[in-house]
């Protein structure tokens, strides 16, 4: 039914087919069977059917099936990223959230990150970080976490004003938002200019607070961000590793930093069994 061209003429039926596939694609066996024909047909509907409801369900299907690397490649080959990026600018909140979620799933893979960046996804996603809808914010920062593994995307995030929004998100009451924000900051703090901006925005305070969080993933990301920030050389120094940079701040400060990191990580691991999260939640 999904691959039948006549489905494009019946939006009501297309909506029901996509809803069924969304549910079915929660199981690994069904995602594995979806294959290239299913991915191509879903992308075709996303490109040609204007309905926000159909688009939202199509994005959900892409989000789920792209848990499998082979399906990610099939969606990329079908031009699915450009269709998803266009949906980020729509007025419908569900459609925008689901498009961001689908991109989060796709950008878990390196090739997906590069294609999303080249398709102009990063500025649009940064623009959703302060959206009033919680689901949109959650999906957007989750996608940005994956995309920020790409060096060029880090520069785009900084130029688009994403760092102040991410620092603000460190205080979000939603654990998923906070965890993705600190993970993104860990990635972008690899760049010298971004780490300097985090310092200027007084981001070290909230990052230090997260060292004592019960979420081990957030703890580790906060520690990594701090090491990145303090590991960058001064203007008159050559390239330094994080460890070498800490040596330069003096023994008392160095020992205090090491004690802070080791103690907070130990506390978090003792009180939390939280593991590494998946790319995103199945819908």
N, C-alpha and C positions, 0 to 999 in steps of 0.2 A: 504493500500500500504506500509506503513512504517513497518508493522509487517510481511510482506511477505519476507521470506528468499531469494527469487529470486532477491530482490532488491539489494542485495550485489553484484550481478553479473553485474549490470548495473549502473555504477557510474554516468553517465549523468542523468539518471532518478532519482537516489538517491539525486543528487544535487538539482533538481527541486522540489522534494517532500519536502526536508528540507527548501528550500527557501519559499515555500508556508506555511509551518508550522511556520516558523519564523514570517511571517506577521500575520498569524491567531492568534498566541500566544501573540500578543500585547493586546488582549482583555481578560478580566477576565473570561468570560464565557467559552472561548476556553481553557484557561489554566486549569480551573477547570475540564473540560471534558477530558483533555489529559490523566490523570490517570497513573496508574502503567504500563499498556501495552505500552503506548506511551513512557514513560521514559525508560523502558527496551529496546525497539526497537531502540531508539535514541542512547543509550549507546552502544548497540551492533554494530551499524554502526561506532561509534567513535572508537571502539576497532579494527574493522576488515578492514575498508576501508582506505588505505594509502593516498589517495588524499588530498592535503592541502585544496583545495576548499571545498570538502565535509566535512572535519574536521572542517573548519571554520564555515560553516553553521550549522553543528551539535552543535557546541559550542554555537552559537547564540540561537538555540532552547532551549538548557539547561538553558542558561542565563534567557530567558523570562519565561519559565514554572516554574522555581524555585523561582519565586516571591511568589508562593504558597507553604506553609510549607509541605503539603502532597506530593507534587512533589519532594521536596528536599529529603524527606525520601526515596521515590521510587528510585531516582537517586543514593543515597547512598547505598541502598540495592542491586542495580544492579552493583555496583563497578565503578560508573561513575567518582569518584574523581581521581582514579589512571589513568584513560584514559585521563582526563583533565591535570593532572600533567605532563604526558609524553609529551603532546602537548606544554607545556611551553618551552621545549628545542628545538622545531623545528626551522628551518631557516625562515619559512614564517611569515612575520610580522602580517598579518591579523589573521592567525591561533593562534599565540601567544597572540595577544591582545584579541581575542575572548575567548580563554581558560582562560585567567586571568579574563575576565568579568564574565564568567560562575562560576568560583571559588568565585568571589566577591558575586555573588548572593547566592551561596550555603553556604558560610561562614557567612551569616547574621544569620544563625541558629547555636546554640551552638554545636550541634552534628557535623554539617558540619565543624566547625572550628577544632574540635579535630581530625576528620578523615583526613582533609587536612594537618594538622601538622604531623600526623603520616605517611602520604604518602610522606613526603619530599617536600611539596609545598613551605615552607617558604624560604629556601635558594634560590630556583629558582626565586621566586617573588622578593626577595631583589635584586637579580642580574639583574632584569629588571628596577629597579628604575632610573638608569641613561641611559637607552636606548635612542637612537636618535629619535625613533618614538614616537610622542606625545600621540597617542592613547594607545600604550603599557604602557607608563609611567602612564597615567591616570588610566587605568584599574588595573595596578599593585599596585599603592599606594592605590586605593580604596579597593582592596582585602586585602592588608596589614592592613588597618584601621580596617576591621572586624576581621581579624585573631588576631590582637594585643589585643583583649579582653581576650585572653587565656594566662594565666600566663607563661606557658612553652614556648609559642611562643615568648613572650617578650624576654626571655633569648636567644632564637635562633636568633632573629632579631639583638640583641646587638652583639652576637658572630660573626655574618656574616657581620658586618660592616654596618648595615642599618641605624644607628643613624646619622652619618655625612651626608648621602644622604638625610635623612628626614629633617634635619636642613637646608640643602641647598634648599630644595623644598619649604621652607617657603617663599622664595622670588620669587616663580614662578609666571609669569603673568597670568597663567590659574587659575581661581578661583577654579575649581574642584580639581586640583592638590594640591593647597595650603591648601584648606579646609580639604582634606583627610590627608595630611601630618601633619597638626596641630592636627587633631583628633587622629592620630596614636601616636604622641608624648605625647598627654594627657594620652593615655593608658599606654604607656611604661614607662612614668615618675613615675608610681606607684612603680616601682622597684628602690631601692636605687642606685644600680650601674648604671642603665640607666640614672637616674636623674643627677648623678654626671658627667656622660659623656656629657650630654646636657649642663651643666654648663661649662665644660672644652672647649666645642666647641663654647662657647659664643652664645648659643641658646636663652638665656634670652632676648637679644636685639630684635631679630626678633619676638619672642613671645610677647614681650611688645608692639611692633608696631602693632601687630594684634589685640590688645585690642581696637584699634580705627578703626578697619575695619568696613565696612558697612554690612558685612556678619555676622549676629548674631551667626550662627553656629560656624564660625571661632573664633569669640570673646569669646564665652563660652568655647570652647575647649582650647584656649590660656590661659584664666583665670584658668581653671582647671589644665592645665599643670604647670603653675606657682605656684599654691597652692600645687600641688604635690611635686614640686622641693623644695620649701621652707618649706614643712611640714615634710620632713625626718629628723630624729634626727641626731645629731652629734655623733661621735664615743663614746663619754663618756656619752651620754644621753640614756635614755630608749626610749620606743616607744612613739611618740607624734602624736597628730592629727595635721592637717594643721593649725587649729586655735591656738592650744597651741604653735606651733613653731613660729607663728607670734608674740605671746605674748613675746617670748624670745628675739626678736630682738630689743626691746625697743619701747617706746611709739611713738616717732617721726616717726620712720621707719614704725611702724605698721599702724599709722594713714595715712601715705603717701600711703602705699600699698592699704589700704582699699579705700581711696579716688580715687586712680588710677583705681582700679577695678570697683567701682561703677559708676564713671563718664564715663569711656569708654563704659561700657555696656549700660548705659543710652543713650549715644550718638548713639551707633549703633542701638539700638532698635527704636530710634526716626526717624532715616533716612532709615531704611530698614525693609521690611516686609518679609524677607527671612525666611522660616521655615526649619524644619529639613528635610534633603534630604533622599530619598529612598536609598535602598542598592546600586542601580546602575540604569542606564537608560536602558529602554527597547530598543532593537536594531531594 
